[in-house]
């Protein structure tokens, strides 16, 4: 079997390919955000590739091109923004709907968009995101000062991540925490301005390559992710894999989250309470959840089963 992975999101495709059995031939067709790369170049490369299974990330132009070029069986892998926002766009929405209907199989990477996908494709399936555990693995928390070392690790985006909510919550307990933040995201400067106006000191960390992010996780006592979507992001999963407890909004409304130990933390009061009541047991419970649902072996087994069913069908 040969698998062609098209595009990527948060290194999910790259990780899936890396852990597939060595007996499977693999090719990853990547692109940049440049105009040529994401249009004519990617179209030509998809046209040239021959594989047994095609797996496209995001239900946008890459998946649409593969569909129009007759690449089948085609797995369309939604990663959130395509179903939360692009589906409502007058142009992109038509492309997303085409892909939902035309792909041989639809996968979604986060629980909060599964119901949206199933409105147009009732056999859409949730495939938990994998983490490369060769890069992200547990290390003991180093002895530190009395203050908790808190890392805001997701990109600064108030609408999608709720970074402003995290800043306001941390300001309430600023004498109890030492806060670091990674310098990326559309609202990074707004976030610095907000923190300055409140008197909250932030240690600014430079944006690092993906394979170096573990160093930031290991240097913290607690990792802050997003507080708006109700599902775990890659930041949360990587931090848990690195041995650090995570605070994020994990909605109790989604069955996929039913056994996550700390749910519905999403406003200033609940964030403050969770940080103050942080117990050593929290990471152990989060890691048990991670192993049950996000173990690479389980995810790869399910993915191979999907590929096999598409080929036999």
Buried (B, 14 or more C-beta within 10 A) or exposed (E): BEBBBBBBBBBBBBBBBBBBEEEBEBBBBBBEEEEEEBEEBBBEBBEEBEBBBBBBBBBBBBBBBBBEBEBEBBBBBBBBBBBBBBBEEEEBBEBBBBBBEBBBBBBBBBBBBBEBBBEBBEEBBBBBBBBBBEBBEBEEBEEEEEBBBBBBBBBBBBEBBBBBBBBBBBBBBBEBBBBBBBBBBBBBEBBBEBBEEBEBEBEEBEEBEBEEBBEBBBBBBBBBBBBBBBBBBBBBBBBBBBBBBBBBBBBEEBEBBEEBBBBEBBBBEBBBBBBEEBEEEBBEBBBBBBEEBBBBEBBBEBBBEBBEEBEEE
